[in-house]
């Protein structure tokens, strides 16, 4: 039997990479290429049921494997009913004898695990971005919130609840570019439920669970379908809180987190990230989403309408607030460099004005040099070009200040006349005229800029 590793074929798909075991919950995730008649086609993601499980007996392992298999089929059936740009897409699998199916078995792998095929999301997860950068820029965090809330609003309207909303299940479809709207995709529907069904897989990290689901895990009766939808809103509120602050609302040992979820209120985000002080309505929204009472939380539709009112689109680079950089780096680089560029421009222009004030122009009469002294004309041209680019981390949108025109004074020194006893007195030599020649640098198209204006 083949092992799950790069180079192995599963049906018409050749594995390129296998994601770490901790990713995927009840399944393993692989990146693969579809191969047709020896020609490589599009890149996809495969999700395979785990067959090697941590169990003490074969009977327990078999029961767990059956549970994982039902969860995978549940995810496929759910995704076949959903069609939304912010929900991951699944693709049919070409079968050997012809025809298509949405699930199949990898017969060349140990245990013949079931699998299905979904779109490849190459931008990474929001979880990875927050771990790398900490608190995100407010506009980017709100855009992520808006798109996931849009997916949940659609999901809830169809009678489903996701029940595993967290940052690791929010993926960027592609890299976050300097211009354009980032695309967020909600993934992992293995725990999704319809109607009054109870999930067989208790998914969701504890820190994202609302109080009613924590109590259910402690043995209380299961919640209603209405409470399941509001459970998604609570989890989305926790995710939004972490994007705004870089921290989870509750952390520590399991018992401590459980008690905090049931009894304590989270620290207001503005006390952790001072930038939130400028958005009191956003802070109010995230706290309402994390209310202990499910009935007091806003619906996904309410979240969407409030976001539009508080922070209308466009919420991306080039919009009314073009700053997709994380808060810390964006603040520390942009303003310092713009201020430095403005100072240099001011000093340069003042120097040019002073030079033009004291030096005669071509329309003024010139003074002939004394006949017995040597006249030396010194070139006083200076390069006053100012370029102050913003330095940003890789794969992160950047804002570049508008290039300042380069002032290049054009002066050509004249030959140095010398008065001697045997030669006639030298004639008057005109003083060269200071003529600034602006040489603007080309500006990249469709690239937002931050302009540093210098006032002489």
C-alpha positions as CSV (number, residue, x, y, z in Angstrom):
1,X,0.0,0.0,0.0
2,X,1.1,3.5,-0.7
3,X,1.7,6.1,2.0
4,X,0.2,9.5,2.0
5,X,3.1,11.5,0.7
6,X,4.1,13.8,-2.3
7,X,4.2,12.0,-5.6
8,X,1.6,9.4,-4.8
9,X,-1.5,9.4,-7.0
10,X,-5.1,9.3,-5.6
11,X,-7.3,8.6,-8.6
12,X,-6.5,11.4,-11.1
13,X,-4.8,13.5,-8.6
14,X,-1.0,13.6,-7.9
15,X,-0.1,14.7,-4.3
16,X,2.2,17.7,-4.1
17,X,2.2,18.3,-0.4
18,X,0.6,16.9,2.8
19,X,-0.4,19.4,5.4
20,X,0.6,18.7,9.1
21,X,-1.6,16.3,11.0
22,X,-3.0,18.9,13.4
23,X,-4.7,20.6,10.4
24,X,-8.0,19.2,9.3
25,X,-9.6,17.8,12.5
26,X,-11.1,14.4,11.5
27,X,-9.4,14.4,8.1
28,X,-6.0,14.9,6.4
29,X,-5.5,17.7,3.9
30,X,-3.4,17.3,0.8
31,X,-2.5,19.8,-2.0
32,X,-2.6,18.0,-5.4
33,X,-2.7,18.4,-9.1
34,X,-5.3,17.0,-11.4
35,X,-3.6,15.0,-14.1
36,X,-5.5,14.2,-17.4
37,X,-3.8,12.1,-20.0
38,X,-0.4,12.9,-18.6
39,X,-1.1,16.7,-18.6
40,X,-1.1,18.6,-15.4
41,X,-4.3,20.6,-14.8
42,X,-5.5,22.8,-12.0
43,X,-4.3,22.6,-8.4
44,X,-6.8,21.4,-5.8
45,X,-7.1,20.3,-2.2
46,X,-8.0,16.7,-1.1
47,X,-9.6,15.9,2.2
48,X,-9.2,12.3,3.3
49,X,-10.7,10.6,6.4
50,X,-8.1,9.8,9.0
51,X,-7.6,6.0,9.3
52,X,-4.7,6.0,11.8
53,X,-6.4,7.2,15.0
54,X,-5.2,7.3,18.6
55,X,-7.3,4.5,20.2
56,X,-6.4,1.8,22.7
57,X,-8.5,-1.0,21.0
58,X,-9.4,-1.8,17.4
59,X,-13.1,-1.6,18.3
60,X,-12.7,2.0,19.5
61,X,-10.6,2.9,16.5
62,X,-13.2,1.5,14.2
63,X,-16.0,3.5,15.9
64,X,-14.0,6.7,15.7
65,X,-13.1,6.0,12.0
66,X,-16.9,5.5,11.3
67,X,-17.6,8.8,13.0
68,X,-15.0,10.5,10.9
69,X,-16.4,9.0,7.8
70,X,-19.9,10.2,8.6
71,X,-18.6,13.7,9.2
72,X,-16.8,13.7,5.9
73,X,-20.0,12.6,4.0
74,X,-22.0,15.2,6.0
75,X,-19.6,17.9,4.9
76,X,-19.9,16.9,1.3
77,X,-23.7,16.8,1.3
78,X,-23.8,20.2,3.0
79,X,-21.4,21.8,0.6
80,X,-23.4,20.4,-2.4
81,X,-26.4,22.4,-1.2
82,X,-24.5,25.7,-0.7
83,X,-23.4,28.1,-3.4
84,X,-21.8,31.3,-2.0
85,X,-18.6,33.1,-3.0
86,X,-17.4,33.0,0.7
87,X,-18.0,29.3,1.1
88,X,-15.4,26.8,-0.1
89,X,-16.3,25.1,-3.4
90,X,-16.2,21.3,-4.0
91,X,-15.5,19.6,-7.4
92,X,-16.7,16.3,-8.8
93,X,-14.3,13.4,-9.0
94,X,-13.7,11.6,-12.4
95,X,-14.3,7.9,-11.9
96,X,-12.3,5.1,-13.7
97,X,-15.3,3.7,-15.5
98,X,-16.6,7.0,-16.5
99,X,-19.0,9.3,-14.7
100,X,-18.5,11.7,-11.8
101,X,-18.9,11.4,-8.0
102,X,-18.3,13.8,-5.1
103,X,-16.8,11.2,-2.8
104,X,-14.5,8.3,-3.6
105,X,-12.1,5.9,-1.9
106,X,-8.4,6.0,-2.2
107,X,-7.9,2.2,-2.8
108,X,-4.1,2.4,-3.0
109,X,-3.8,3.8,0.6
110,X,-4.0,1.9,3.8
111,X,-7.6,1.6,5.1
112,X,-9.0,2.8,1.7
113,X,-10.1,6.2,3.2
114,X,-12.9,8.2,1.7
115,X,-12.0,11.6,0.2
116,X,-13.4,14.5,-1.7
117,X,-12.0,17.4,-3.7
118,X,-12.3,21.1,-3.1
119,X,-10.8,24.3,-4.4
120,X,-7.2,25.2,-3.6
121,X,-7.0,28.3,-1.4
122,X,-3.5,29.7,-1.8
123,X,-3.6,32.8,0.5
124,X,-3.3,31.0,3.9
125,X,-5.5,31.3,6.9
126,X,-6.4,34.4,8.9
127,X,-5.1,32.5,11.9
128,X,-1.6,32.4,10.3
129,X,-1.7,36.1,9.6
130,X,-2.7,37.0,13.2
131,X,0.0,34.7,14.6
132,X,2.6,36.4,12.4
133,X,1.5,40.0,12.7
134,X,-0.6,40.3,15.9
135,X,-3.5,42.8,15.7
136,X,-4.6,43.4,12.2
137,X,-5.4,46.8,10.7
138,X,-9.0,47.7,11.6
139,X,-10.2,47.9,8.0
140,X,-8.8,44.5,7.1
141,X,-10.4,42.9,10.3
142,X,-13.7,44.5,9.4
143,X,-13.6,43.2,5.8
144,X,-12.9,39.6,7.1
145,X,-15.8,40.0,9.5
146,X,-18.1,41.2,6.8
147,X,-17.4,38.4,4.3
148,X,-17.6,35.6,7.0
149,X,-20.9,37.2,8.3
150,X,-22.2,37.2,4.7
151,X,-21.4,33.5,4.4
152,X,-23.1,32.8,7.8
153,X,-26.2,34.8,6.9
154,X,-26.6,32.7,3.7
155,X,-25.9,29.5,5.7
156,X,-28.4,30.3,8.4
157,X,-31.0,31.3,5.8
158,X,-30.7,27.7,4.4
159,X,-31.3,26.2,7.9
160,X,-27.7,25.3,8.6
161,X,-25.2,26.3,11.3
162,X,-21.5,25.9,10.9
163,X,-20.6,25.3,14.6
164,X,-16.8,25.5,14.0
165,X,-16.2,29.2,13.2
166,X,-12.6,30.1,14.1
167,X,-9.7,31.9,12.4
168,X,-8.1,28.7,11.2
169,X,-11.3,28.0,9.2
170,X,-11.2,31.4,7.5
171,X,-8.9,31.3,4.4
172,X,-7.7,33.8,1.9
173,X,-8.5,32.7,-1.7
174,X,-5.3,34.4,-2.8
175,X,-2.6,36.6,-1.5
176,X,-3.7,40.0,-0.1
177,X,-2.7,42.4,-2.8
178,X,-1.9,46.1,-2.6
179,X,-5.2,46.8,-4.5
180,X,-8.4,45.0,-4.7
181,X,-10.7,43.4,-2.2
182,X,-9.3,40.4,-0.3
183,X,-11.4,37.2,-0.7
184,X,-12.2,35.3,2.5
185,X,-13.5,31.7,2.3
186,X,-15.2,29.8,5.1
187,X,-14.1,26.1,5.2
188,X,-14.5,22.9,7.3
189,X,-18.2,22.1,7.3
190,X,-17.7,18.7,9.0
191,X,-19.6,19.8,12.1
192,X,-22.3,21.8,10.2
193,X,-25.9,20.8,11.1
194,X,-29.3,21.3,9.6
195,X,-32.5,21.4,11.6
196,X,-32.4,19.9,15.1
197,X,-29.6,17.3,14.4
198,X,-26.8,17.1,17.0
199,X,-23.2,17.0,15.8
200,X,-21.5,13.7,16.3
201,X,-18.1,15.4,16.2
202,X,-17.8,18.0,19.0
203,X,-15.8,20.4,16.9
204,X,-14.7,23.9,17.7
205,X,-11.8,24.9,19.9
206,X,-13.0,25.6,23.5
207,X,-12.0,29.3,23.4
208,X,-14.5,29.9,20.5
209,X,-17.4,28.0,22.1
210,X,-20.3,30.1,23.5
211,X,-21.6,29.4,27.1
212,X,-24.6,27.4,25.9
213,X,-22.4,24.9,24.0
214,X,-20.0,24.7,27.0
215,X,-23.0,23.8,29.2
216,X,-24.1,21.3,26.6
217,X,-20.7,19.6,26.8
218,X,-21.2,19.5,30.6
219,X,-24.3,17.4,30.1
220,X,-27.2,19.9,29.7
221,X,-29.8,19.4,27.0
222,X,-28.7,20.4,23.4
223,X,-29.6,23.9,22.2
224,X,-32.3,24.7,19.6
225,X,-31.5,25.5,16.0
226,X,-31.9,29.3,16.8
227,X,-29.3,29.0,19.5
228,X,-27.0,27.1,17.0
229,X,-27.1,30.1,14.6
230,X,-26.3,32.5,17.5
231,X,-23.5,30.1,18.5
232,X,-21.9,30.9,15.2
233,X,-22.2,34.6,15.9
234,X,-20.5,34.2,19.3
235,X,-17.6,32.3,17.7
236,X,-17.3,35.0,15.0
237,X,-17.2,37.6,17.7
238,X,-14.3,35.8,19.4
239,X,-12.5,35.7,16.0
240,X,-13.2,39.4,15.4
241,X,-11.9,40.2,18.9
242,X,-8.7,38.4,18.2
243,X,-8.2,40.1,14.9
244,X,-8.6,43.5,16.6
245,X,-6.4,42.8,19.6
246,X,-4.1,40.0,18.6
247,X,-5.3,38.1,21.7
248,X,-8.1,35.7,22.7
249,X,-10.7,37.1,25.1
250,X,-10.0,34.2,27.5
251,X,-6.9,32.0,27.8
252,X,-5.2,29.7,30.1
253,X,-6.0,26.2,31.4
254,X,-9.1,24.4,30.2
255,X,-10.9,24.8,33.6
256,X,-10.0,28.5,33.7
257,X,-11.2,29.1,30.2
258,X,-14.5,27.2,30.9
259,X,-15.2,29.3,34.0
260,X,-14.4,32.5,32.1
261,X,-16.7,31.7,29.2
262,X,-19.6,31.0,31.6
263,X,-19.1,33.8,34.2
264,X,-16.7,36.5,33.0
265,X,-16.9,39.4,30.5
266,X,-13.9,39.9,28.1
267,X,-11.7,43.0,28.5
268,X,-12.9,45.7,26.1
269,X,-10.7,45.6,22.9
270,X,-9.8,49.4,23.2
271,X,-7.9,48.6,26.5
272,X,-5.6,46.3,24.5
273,X,-5.4,48.1,21.2
274,X,-5.7,51.9,21.5
275,X,-6.6,52.2,17.8
276,X,-10.0,50.8,18.7
277,X,-10.8,53.9,20.7
278,X,-11.6,55.7,17.4
279,X,-14.2,53.0,16.6
280,X,-16.5,52.8,19.7
281,X,-19.4,51.3,17.6
282,X,-17.1,48.4,16.5
283,X,-16.2,47.7,20.1
284,X,-19.9,47.7,21.0
285,X,-20.6,45.3,18.2
286,X,-17.9,42.7,19.1
287,X,-19.0,42.8,22.8
288,X,-22.7,42.2,21.8
289,X,-21.7,39.3,19.5
290,X,-20.1,37.7,22.6
291,X,-23.0,38.3,24.9
292,X,-23.7,35.4,27.4
293,X,-27.4,35.4,26.4
294,X,-27.9,33.9,22.9
295,X,-31.1,36.0,22.4
296,X,-29.2,39.2,23.0
297,X,-26.6,38.6,20.2
298,X,-27.2,40.2,16.8
299,X,-28.0,38.0,13.8
300,X,-25.6,37.7,10.9
301,X,-27.8,40.0,8.9
302,X,-27.7,42.6,11.7
303,X,-23.9,42.3,11.8
304,X,-23.8,43.1,8.1
305,X,-26.0,46.1,8.3
306,X,-24.1,47.6,11.2
307,X,-20.8,47.1,9.5
308,X,-22.1,49.0,6.4
309,X,-23.2,51.8,8.7
310,X,-20.1,52.0,10.8
311,X,-17.5,51.4,8.1
312,X,-18.9,51.5,4.6
313,X,-17.0,50.0,1.6
314,X,-14.6,50.0,0.0
315,X,-12.6,48.4,2.8
316,X,-9.4,47.6,0.9
317,X,-6.2,49.3,-0.3
318,X,-7.3,52.2,-2.4
319,X,-10.5,52.9,-0.5
320,X,-11.2,55.8,1.8
321,X,-8.7,54.4,4.3
322,X,-6.0,52.6,2.2
323,X,-4.2,50.8,5.0
324,X,-4.1,47.0,4.9
325,X,-0.9,46.9,6.9
326,X,-1.0,45.5,10.4
327,X,-1.5,48.3,13.0
328,X,2.0,48.2,14.6
329,X,4.1,48.2,11.4
330,X,1.8,50.5,9.5
331,X,1.9,53.1,12.3
332,X,5.7,52.8,12.9
333,X,6.8,53.1,9.3
334,X,4.4,55.3,7.3
335,X,4.2,58.4,9.4
336,X,7.9,58.4,10.3
337,X,9.0,58.1,6.7
338,X,6.4,60.7,5.4
339,X,7.5,63.2,8.1
340,X,11.2,62.7,7.2
341,X,10.4,63.1,3.5
342,X,8.5,66.3,4.2
343,X,11.3,67.7,6.3
344,X,13.9,67.0,3.5
345,X,11.6,68.6,0.9
346,X,11.1,71.7,3.0
347,X,14.8,72.2,3.6
348,X,15.7,71.6,-0.1
349,X,13.1,74.1,-1.4
350,X,14.2,76.7,1.2
351,X,17.8,76.3,0.0
352,X,16.7,76.7,-3.6
353,X,14.7,79.9,-2.8
354,X,17.6,81.4,-0.8
355,X,20.0,80.7,-3.7
356,X,17.6,82.4,-6.2
357,X,17.2,85.4,-3.8
358,X,20.9,86.2,-3.5
359,X,22.1,85.3,-7.0
360,X,21.3,87.7,-9.9
361,X,19.1,86.5,-12.7
362,X,19.8,86.8,-16.4
363,X,17.6,89.9,-16.7
364,X,19.8,91.8,-14.2
365,X,22.9,93.7,-15.0
366,X,26.1,91.9,-14.0
367,X,29.2,93.4,-12.4
368,X,32.5,93.1,-14.2
369,X,35.2,91.6,-12.1
370,X,38.1,93.8,-10.8
371,X,40.8,94.0,-13.5
372,X,43.6,93.0,-11.1
373,X,41.9,90.0,-9.3
374,X,41.2,86.5,-10.4
375,X,37.5,85.7,-10.8
376,X,36.4,82.1,-9.9
377,X,32.9,80.9,-10.6
378,X,32.0,77.9,-8.4
379,X,29.2,75.4,-9.4
380,X,26.6,75.5,-6.6
381,X,24.3,73.0,-8.1
382,X,22.7,70.5,-5.7
383,X,20.7,67.4,-6.2
384,X,17.5,67.8,-4.1
385,X,15.8,64.6,-5.1
386,X,13.8,63.1,-2.2
387,X,12.7,59.5,-2.3
388,X,11.1,58.1,0.9
389,X,9.7,54.6,0.3
390,X,7.7,52.8,3.0
391,X,9.4,49.6,4.1
392,X,6.8,46.8,4.7
393,X,6.9,43.1,5.4
394,X,6.8,40.7,2.4
395,X,3.4,39.9,1.0
396,X,1.9,42.9,2.8
397,X,0.3,45.9,1.0
398,X,2.5,49.0,1.1
399,X,1.8,52.7,0.7
400,X,4.5,54.7,-1.2
401,X,4.7,58.5,-1.0
402,X,4.3,60.5,-4.2
403,X,7.8,61.0,-5.7
404,X,9.0,64.6,-5.3
405,X,10.2,66.3,-8.5
406,X,14.0,66.4,-8.7
407,X,15.3,70.0,-8.8
408,X,18.5,70.0,-10.9
409,X,19.9,73.5,-11.1
410,X,21.8,73.9,-14.4
411,X,24.9,76.0,-14.2
412,X,28.0,75.8,-16.4
413,X,31.1,77.4,-15.0
414,X,32.8,80.0,-17.3
415,X,36.5,80.1,-18.0
416,X,38.4,82.0,-15.3
417,X,39.6,85.3,-16.7
418,X,42.8,86.7,-15.3
419,X,44.1,90.3,-15.4
420,X,47.8,90.8,-16.2
421,X,50.0,93.8,-16.8
422,X,50.4,93.0,-20.5
423,X,46.9,92.0,-21.4
424,X,43.8,94.2,-21.7
425,X,41.3,94.2,-18.9
426,X,38.9,91.2,-19.1
427,X,35.4,91.8,-20.3
428,X,32.4,91.2,-18.0
429,X,31.4,87.5,-17.9
430,X,27.7,86.9,-17.3
431,X,26.8,84.9,-14.2
432,X,25.0,81.7,-15.1
433,X,21.3,81.7,-14.4
434,X,19.8,79.2,-11.8
435,X,17.1,77.4,-13.6
436,X,15.4,74.5,-11.7
437,X,14.4,71.8,-14.1
438,X,11.7,69.5,-12.6
439,X,12.3,65.9,-13.5
440,X,9.3,63.9,-12.1
441,X,9.8,60.2,-11.6
442,X,7.2,58.0,-13.3
443,X,4.4,57.0,-11.0
444,X,3.3,53.4,-11.1
445,X,-0.2,52.9,-12.3
446,X,-3.0,51.8,-10.0
447,X,-0.7,52.1,-7.0
448,X,-2.1,54.2,-4.1
449,X,0.3,56.8,-2.8
450,X,0.7,58.9,0.3
451,X,1.7,62.5,-0.6
452,X,4.1,64.5,1.4
453,X,3.3,68.2,0.6
454,X,6.1,70.7,1.2
455,X,5.2,74.4,1.7
456,X,8.1,76.8,1.0
